Amino acid sequence: MIPWWCGSYPEAWEKIVDNWFTEGYASMHNTARERRLEMQGPAHHQGSRNLAEYRDAWVHEFIYLF
């Protein structure tokens, strides 16, 4: 099923999916997965917040360090 954000470009979606089944992609994906599993915390800090909400939270936390 093509996601909504790629619905106008089915050829592009096919190329994306085809790339997932190449040996090079599988190797890169597994290497990145292993690296993420070794991390102590989450891979990113933004979560489900949009960029403005993330910025506000980051500034708020940073200011309280002083």
Beta strands, then each sheet from edge to edge (+ up, - down):
end
